[in-house]
Amino acid sequence: MAQRIVVDPITRIEGHLRIEAQVEDGRITNAWASSTAFRGIEIILRGRDPREAWLMAQRICGVCTTVHALASVRAVENALDIQIPDNARLVRNLIAGFQFVHDHMIHFYHLHALDWVDIVSALKADPDATAKLAQSISDWPNSSPDYFRTIKEKLNNFVRSGQLGIFANGYWGHSAYRLPPEANLLAVAHYLEALEWQRDIIRAHAILGAKNPHPQTYLVGGVAIAVDPDSESALNADKLAFLRRLAAKAKAFVEQVYIPDLLAVASFYKDEWGALGEGIGNFLACGEFPDRAGNLLFPAGIILNRDLSRVHPVDQQKIAEYVTHSWYQYSDGDGKGKHPWEGETMPNYTGPKPPYQYLDTDGKYTWMKAPRYEDKPMEVGPLARVLVAYASGQPRIKALVDGALKQLGIGPEALFSTLGRTAARGLETVVIAEQLTAWIGELAANMESGELRIHNGERWDPSTWPKEAKGYGFHDAPRGTLGHWIHIVDGKIANYQAVVPSTWNCSPRDPKGQPGPYEASLIGTPIADPAQPIEILRTIHSFDPCMACGVHILDASGREISRIHLNGGTCP
């Protein structure tokens, strides 16, 4: 007999997400993903100066901070044919690179780990056995029995206090947990260490971007942070030395804590979760981290139907967004897709009024649009980037992927899974953490040679611009392919559209009935206990959803457009 499960809200993500799943004979046979809150930026950018778009576009989200600023300045630079100086490229790479390492670490330990780690079980662990386990997988210094004894006591005190916070409503003791108590205690210890680590490592953004979240040193044409060895207020040798220390600290934690923990956890779940959660089998990566010649550390490409023998090129003209099942309308009808340059953001809420039990999934049921590439749904994110890099023969990614598969004793087919998605995030973090020091070295070499330019001001004056220009900016952000499209007329923004990673992944059905990646990835998943559907959380969290990025519209005058109902109350 069919049963519909509702998980609303999905917690440990950015924003509001509802999952409805149909379960028959203990497995999910259908699923729908709905972004239920409504906010944003695009409309207020109309009529504004393109050079200031990044300041507002960056506020689409505060979790994946910086990403929209980078995509925005790239879109304007593409429209106006502006080339940035090499120092600006390096500063942008470093801001994005530190963000990747910081974001992925937070995701693994603080957003996703509790799907695999049973906090209550850690209370039964033997600290001596935990130390032995820790020392067998890494030479990280915090691995003594006394250290884990202290962590266990801290956890005990936390439980006795009754102030459990985010641990209060976990599915502790669920039959789907596989880790022994010692592995759970190890993970809890590193969860706490990662809280301290991430607070320190993001100081790189204070140096390179003046603040976090939302660094303030982007500029169309370059960056606003001076590079000068003779200036105390500029990016000088002392500040580069400090950045090197932060990069070394990031690399050490990734290599000695994150990756050993990731592989240790995966070893207990590989047989089941290396075969669940695949989704649609199509992957899109726009590429990221250019070198001086324009080559990308992570190449762009498309993989179709799990075929790693061929990587297809990316053509942004082939992207279109549909609103057939979205709470929007198009001026010429909802049955056809629109390329972002012609895109419209016109809200049309037709959903049920609370309290309601289920969404009308045959009609419109989400604030997410449905992006498609040549009418195909595409998964974006770390797995897409790693698969495209692996299939393209990127040597470091290939070595890391092959090494992880060998260590776990599994084949490449396991990459197409919830476990593969989680592992890919960790493996690409290794590559980026390794690269941070190299980019700092390139900046130092430029300074030593007297190359200090940070901005190209040749097209800064709007009188030098064409009457009309269109551009796009791609950034393969931590959560995946992010695109901003801009249409400039008479020096002002005529239209602006952002197609973000979570819009790709959380997209609803399109006119052909094709589900998006979240929806497709849940089909076939076994559910041990419908009242505690931890299996849904595992796969959805593996994408690291960011709903705030996916739905963005705001009335600049402050007029109320929509009212969101939460638990029977209202929140304007």
C-alpha positions in Angstrom: 0.0 0.0 0.0 1.4 3.4 -1.0 2.2 5.9 1.7 3.3 9.5 1.3 6.1 10.8 3.6 6.5 14.6 4.1 9.7 16.0 5.5 9.3 19.8 6.0 11.5 21.5 6.6 14.7 19.7 5.7 17.1 21.0 8.3 20.8 21.6 8.2 20.6 23.4 4.9 20.3 27.1 3.8 16.6 28.0 3.4 13.3 26.1 3.3 12.9 22.8 1.5 10.1 20.3 1.6 10.3 16.8 0.3 7.3 14.6 -0.4 8.0 11.0 -1.1 5.7 8.1 -2.1 6.7 4.8 -0.4 5.6 1.4 -1.5 6.8 -1.9 -0.1 9.5 -0.1 1.9 11.0 1.8 -1.0 10.5 5.3 -2.5 8.7 5.1 -5.8 8.2 8.8 -6.5 9.4 12.1 -4.9 8.8 15.8 -5.2 11.0 18.7 -4.0 9.5 22.0 -3.1 11.3 25.2 -2.2 8.7 26.8 0.0 10.1 30.3 0.8 10.3 33.2 -1.6 12.9 36.0 -1.5 15.6 37.6 -3.6 17.4 40.1 -5.8 16.9 39.9 -9.6 14.1 42.4 -10.1 15.7 45.2 -8.1 18.7 45.1 -10.4 16.7 46.4 -13.3 17.6 50.0 -14.2 20.8 50.0 -12.1 24.4 50.5 -13.1 25.9 47.1 -14.1 29.1 47.9 -12.2 27.2 47.8 -8.9 25.2 44.6 -9.6 27.7 42.4 -7.8 27.1 44.2 -4.5 23.4 43.3 -4.5 23.7 40.0 -6.3 26.1 38.7 -3.6 23.3 39.1 -1.1 21.3 36.3 -2.8 22.9 34.1 -0.1 25.1 34.5 3.0 26.2 30.9 3.3 27.8 30.4 -0.2 29.2 33.9 0.3 31.3 35.5 -2.5 29.9 33.2 -5.3 27.3 35.5 -6.7 29.7 38.5 -6.6 32.2 36.5 -8.7 29.6 35.3 -11.2 28.2 38.9 -11.4 31.4 40.7 -12.2 32.3 38.0 -14.8 28.9 38.5 -16.5 29.5 42.3 -16.8 33.1 41.7 -17.9 31.9 39.3 -20.6 29.2 41.7 -21.8 31.7 44.6 -22.1 34.8 42.5 -23.2 36.9 43.4 -20.2 40.1 41.4 -19.4 41.3 41.5 -15.8 44.9 41.7 -14.6 46.7 38.6 -13.4 46.8 39.7 -9.8 43.0 40.1 -9.8 42.7 36.6 -11.1 44.8 35.3 -8.3 43.0 37.2 -5.6 39.7 36.0 -6.9 41.0 32.4 -7.1 42.2 32.7 -3.5 38.9 34.1 -2.2 37.0 31.4 -4.0 39.5 28.7 -3.0 39.4 29.5 0.7 35.6 29.6 0.5 35.5 26.1 -1.1 37.7 24.6 1.6 35.7 26.3 4.4 32.3 25.5 2.9 33.0 21.8 2.2 34.4 21.3 5.7 31.4 22.8 7.3 29.1 20.8 5.1 30.8 17.5 6.0 31.0 17.9 9.7 28.2 20.2 10.6 25.5 19.7 8.0 25.9 16.1 6.7 27.8 14.1 9.4 24.9 13.6 11.7 23.2 11.6 8.9 25.9 8.9 9.4 27.1 9.5 13.0 25.0 8.5 16.0 25.8 11.0 18.7 24.2 8.9 21.4 26.2 5.8 20.5 29.4 7.9 21.1 28.6 7.9 24.8 29.3 4.1 24.9 32.7 4.4 23.3 36.0 3.3 24.9 38.4 6.2 24.6 41.4 3.9 24.4 39.9 2.0 21.5 38.9 5.3 19.9 42.5 6.5 20.1 43.7 3.3 18.5 41.2 3.8 15.7 42.2 7.4 15.2 46.0 6.6 15.1 45.3 3.8 12.6 43.9 6.2 10.0 45.9 9.4 10.5 48.8 11.0 12.3 46.7 13.9 13.5 48.1 15.0 16.9 44.8 15.0 18.8 44.5 11.3 19.0 45.4 10.3 22.5 43.1 8.3 24.9 43.1 11.3 27.3 41.9 13.5 24.5 39.0 11.3 23.6 38.2 10.8 27.3 37.9 14.5 27.6 35.6 14.7 24.5 33.4 11.9 25.9 33.1 13.7 29.2 32.2 16.9 27.4 29.5 15.1 25.5 28.2 13.5 28.7 28.0 16.9 30.4 26.2 18.3 27.3 23.6 15.6 27.4 23.1 15.9 31.2 22.5 19.7 30.8 19.4 19.0 28.7 20.3 21.8 26.4 20.8 19.6 23.3 20.3 22.3 20.6 20.7 20.8 17.1 21.2 17.3 18.7 17.7 17.4 20.3 15.7 15.9 17.4 18.1 13.5 15.8 17.1 10.0 14.8 19.6 8.6 17.4 19.6 4.8 17.7 18.1 4.4 14.2 18.7 1.0 12.6 20.3 2.7 9.6 23.3 3.8 11.6 26.3 1.6 11.0 29.3 3.1 12.8 30.6 1.5 16.0 30.7 3.7 19.2 34.4 4.5 18.8 34.0 5.8 15.2 31.1 7.9 16.4 33.2 9.4 19.2 36.0 10.1 16.8 33.6 11.9 14.5 32.1 14.0 17.4 35.6 15.1 18.4 36.4 16.2 14.9 33.0 17.9 14.6 34.0 20.1 17.6 37.5 20.7 16.2 36.1 21.8 12.9 34.0 24.4 14.7 37.3 26.0 15.9 39.1 25.4 12.7 36.6 27.1 10.4 36.4 30.2 12.5 40.2 30.7 12.1 40.6 29.7 8.5 38.1 32.1 7.1 40.2 35.0 8.3 41.7 34.8 4.8 38.5 36.6 3.6 39.2 39.4 6.0 42.6 39.9 4.4 41.6 39.4 0.8 38.0 40.7 0.9 37.8 43.0 4.0 35.1 40.8 5.6 33.1 37.6 5.6 30.4 37.0 4.6 30.2 39.1 1.5 33.8 40.2 0.7 33.9 43.8 -0.5 36.9 43.9 -2.8 35.4 42.8 -6.1 35.3 45.2 -8.9 34.2 44.9 -12.5 37.6 44.8 -14.2 39.5 43.4 -11.3 39.7 43.8 -7.5 39.9 46.6 -5.0 42.7 45.3 -2.8 46.1 46.8 -3.7 49.1 44.5 -4.2 52.2 46.3 -3.1 55.2 45.0 -1.1 56.0 48.5 0.2 52.6 49.4 1.6 51.3 48.4 5.1 47.7 48.8 3.9 48.1 46.7 0.8 48.5 43.0 0.2 52.2 42.8 1.1 54.8 40.2 2.0 53.7 39.9 5.7 50.0 39.4 4.7 51.1 36.8 2.1 53.0 35.0 4.8 49.9 34.9 7.0 47.9 33.6 4.1 50.5 30.8 3.7 50.0 29.8 7.3 46.3 29.7 6.9 46.6 27.7 3.7 49.0 25.2 5.4 46.5 24.9 8.3 43.7 24.3 5.9 45.7 21.6 4.0 46.7 19.8 7.1 43.1 19.6 8.4 41.8 18.4 5.1 44.5 15.7 4.7 44.8 14.5 8.3 41.2 14.8 9.5 38.6 15.4 6.8 39.8 12.7 4.3 40.6 10.0 6.8 37.2 10.6 8.5 35.4 10.5 5.1 37.0 7.3 4.0 36.5 5.7 7.5 32.8 6.5 7.5 32.4 5.4 3.9 33.9 2.0 4.6 30.9 1.2 6.9 28.3 2.4 4.4 29.8 1.6 1.0 27.9 -1.6 0.3 24.5 0.1 0.5 25.0 3.7 -0.1 27.5 3.2 -2.9 24.5 2.0 -5.0 21.8 4.5 -3.9 21.0 8.1 -4.7 22.2 8.4 -8.2 19.5 10.4 -9.8 19.5 11.3 -13.4 23.0 10.4 -14.6 23.6 13.7 -16.5 26.2 16.0 -15.1 27.2 19.6 -15.9 30.3 21.5 -14.8 31.1 25.0 -16.1 34.7 24.7 -14.8 36.7 26.9 -12.4 40.0 28.3 -11.2 41.7 29.8 -14.3 45.4 30.0 -14.7 47.3 32.8 -16.4 46.6 31.2 -19.8 42.9 30.7 -19.1 43.1 27.0 -18.6 40.9 25.7 -15.8 42.0 23.6 -12.8 38.6 21.9 -12.9 37.6 21.7 -16.6 34.2 22.5 -18.0 32.1 19.7 -19.6 29.0 17.6 -19.7 28.6 13.9 -19.1 25.4 12.2 -20.3 23.9 8.9 -19.2 26.9 8.0 -16.9 29.2 7.7 -20.0 32.7 8.7 -18.8 34.2 7.9 -22.2 33.1 11.2 -23.6 33.0 14.7 -22.2 30.7 17.1 -24.2 31.4 20.8 -24.4 29.3 23.4 -22.6 27.3 25.9 -24.6 25.5 28.4 -22.4 23.0 29.1 -25.3 21.5 25.7 -24.8 20.3 26.4 -21.3 16.6 27.2 -20.7 14.3 27.5 -17.7 10.8 26.1 -17.5 8.0 27.1 -15.1 5.4 24.4 -15.9 5.4 23.2 -12.2 6.8 26.4 -10.6 5.0 29.2 -8.9 5.9 31.6 -11.8 4.3 32.5 -15.1 5.8 33.6 -18.4 4.2 36.3 -20.4 3.8 34.1 -23.5 2.7 30.9 -21.7 4.3 28.4 -19.3 4.8 25.5 -21.7 8.1 26.6 -23.2 11.5 27.3 -21.8 13.4 30.6 -21.8 17.1 31.3 -22.1 18.2 33.5 -19.2 18.8 36.5 -21.4 15.0 36.4 -22.2 14.1 35.1 -18.7 11.3 36.4 -16.6 10.7 36.4 -12.9 6.9 36.8 -12.5 5.5 35.2 -9.3 2.3 33.2 -9.7 1.5 31.4 -6.4 -1.2 28.8 -7.0 -0.4 26.4 -4.2 -2.6 25.4 -1.2 -3.2 27.6 1.8 -2.0 26.3 5.1 -2.7 24.2 6.9 -2.4 21.6 4.1 -1.3 18.0 4.1 0.2 17.6 0.6 1.2 19.8 -2.3 -0.6 19.6 -5.7 2.3 17.9 -7.4 0.3 17.5 -10.6 0.3 21.3 -10.9 2.7 24.0 -9.7 4.4 23.0 -6.4 7.7 25.0 -5.9 9.4 28.4 -6.1 12.2 26.7 -8.0 12.2 27.0 -11.8 13.3 24.0 -13.9 16.6 24.6 -15.7 17.4 22.2 -18.6 20.4 21.8 -20.9 19.1 20.8 -24.4 15.9 19.8 -22.5 17.8 17.5 -20.2 17.9 17.8 -16.4 21.5 18.0 -15.2 23.1 17.4 -11.8 25.7 20.1 -10.8 28.1 20.2 -7.9 31.2 18.5 -6.6 30.3 15.1 -8.1 29.7 16.7 -11.5 33.1 18.6 -11.3 35.0 15.5 -10.2 33.4 13.2 -12.9 34.1 15.8 -15.6 37.7 16.2 -14.4 38.2 12.4 -14.0 36.8 11.7 -17.5 38.9 14.6 -18.9 42.0 13.0 -17.5 42.8 15.7 -14.9 45.8 13.9 -13.3 45.4 14.9 -9.7 41.7 14.2 -9.6 42.2 10.9 -11.4 44.9 9.8 -8.8 42.7 10.8 -5.9 39.6 9.1 -7.2 41.4 5.9 -8.2 43.2 5.8 -4.8 39.9 6.3 -2.8 38.1 3.5 -4.9 41.1 1.2 -4.3 41.2 1.9 -0.5 37.4 1.3 -0.2 37.5 -1.8 -2.5 34.7 -0.5 -4.7 34.4 0.1 -8.5 33.9 3.4 -10.4 30.1 2.7 -10.5 30.0 3.7 -6.9 30.8 7.3 -7.9 27.2 7.6 -9.2 25.6 7.5 -5.7 24.9 9.4 -2.5 28.3 8.1 -1.2 30.0 9.1 -4.4 28.6 12.6 -4.2 29.8 13.0 -0.6 33.3 11.6 -1.4 33.7 13.8 -4.5 33.2 16.9 -2.3 36.1 15.8 -0.1 38.4 14.8 -2.9 38.1 18.1 -4.7 38.8 19.9 -1.4 42.2 18.2 -1.4 43.0 19.6 -4.8 41.9 23.1 -3.9 43.7 23.1 -0.5 46.9 22.0 -2.3 46.5 24.9 -4.8 46.1 27.7 -2.3 49.8 27.9 -1.6 50.6 27.9 -5.3 48.3 30.9 -6.0 49.9 32.8 -3.1 53.3 32.0 -4.6 52.2 33.4 -7.9 51.1 36.6 -6.2 54.5 36.9 -4.5 56.3 36.3 -7.8 54.2 39.0 -9.4 55.1 41.5 -6.6 58.8 40.6 -6.8 58.8 41.3 -10.6 57.0 44.6 -10.2 53.7 43.4 -11.6 51.3 45.2 -9.3 48.2 46.0 -11.4 44.9 44.9 -9.9 42.3 46.6 -12.1 41.6 47.2 -15.8 39.9 50.6 -16.0 39.8 50.9 -19.8 36.1 50.3 -20.0 35.1 51.8 -16.7 33.5 54.9 -18.3 29.9 53.9 -19.6 30.4 56.3 -22.5 32.8 53.7 -24.0 30.2 50.9 -23.8 28.0 49.8 -26.8 24.4 50.9 -26.7 23.4 47.3 -26.0 25.3 44.4 -24.7 24.7 40.9 -23.3 27.0 38.8 -21.1 27.1 35.9 -18.9 29.3 34.9 -16.0 29.9 31.3 -14.9 31.3 30.3 -11.5 31.5 26.6 -10.5 30.6 27.4 -6.9 30.9 24.9 -4.0 27.4 23.7 -4.7 27.8 23.6 -8.5 27.4 25.5 -11.7 26.3 29.1 -11.1 25.4 31.4 -14.0 24.5 35.1 -14.1 23.1 36.6 -17.3 22.9 40.3 -17.9 21.4 42.5 -20.6 22.6 46.1 -20.7 20.9 48.8 -22.6 22.0 52.5 -22.6 24.4 51.8 -19.7 21.7 50.3 -17.4 20.6 46.8 -16.6 17.6 45.9 -18.7 17.3 42.3 -17.5 19.2 40.1 -15.0 18.8 36.4 -14.3 20.7 34.0 -12.1 20.5 30.2 -12.6 22.0 28.7 -9.5 23.2 25.2 -8.4 20.2 24.4 -6.2 17.9 25.5 -9.0 19.5 22.9 -11.2 19.4 20.2 -8.5 16.1 21.0 -6.9 14.2 21.7 -10.1 10.7 20.3 -10.4 9.2 18.3 -13.3 9.5 20.0 -16.7 6.9 19.8 -19.5 8.1 16.3 -20.4 7.6 15.1 -16.9 11.3 14.7 -16.3 12.2 15.1 -12.5 15.0 17.1 -11.2 18.1 15.6 -9.5 16.8 15.7 -6.0 13.6 14.0 -7.0 15.2 11.4 -9.2 17.9 10.6 -6.6 15.4 9.5 -4.0 13.6 6.9 -6.2 14.4 3.4 -5.2 15.7 4.3 -1.8 14.7 1.9 1.0 13.0 3.5 4.0 13.4 1.5 7.3 11.1 3.6 9.3 8.7 6.1 7.6 8.4 8.0 10.9 12.2 8.6 10.9 13.2 8.9 7.2 16.9 9.4 7.7 17.5 7.9 4.3 15.9 10.9 2.7 18.2 13.3 4.6 21.3 11.4 3.6 20.7 11.8 -0.1 19.3 15.3 0.0 22.1 16.6 2.2 24.7 15.0 -0.1 23.7 17.8 -2.6 24.2 20.5 0.2 20.9 22.4 -0.7 20.8 26.2 -0.7 17.2 27.3 -1.2 18.0 31.0 -0.6 20.1 31.0 -3.8 17.4 29.2 -5.8 14.5 31.6 -5.3 15.2 35.3 -5.3 12.8 38.2 -5.9 12.4 41.3 -3.7 10.3 44.4 -4.0 12.7 47.3 -3.7 10.0 49.5 -2.1 9.4 47.0 0.7 5.8 46.1 -0.5 4.7 42.7 0.8 4.6 40.3 -2.2 4.1 37.0 -0.3 3.4 35.8 3.2 5.1 32.6 4.3 3.2 30.4 6.8 5.2 28.5 9.4 3.6 26.0 11.8 0.2 27.7 11.6 1.6 31.2 12.1 2.6 33.9 9.7 5.8 35.6 9.0 5.8 38.5 6.6 
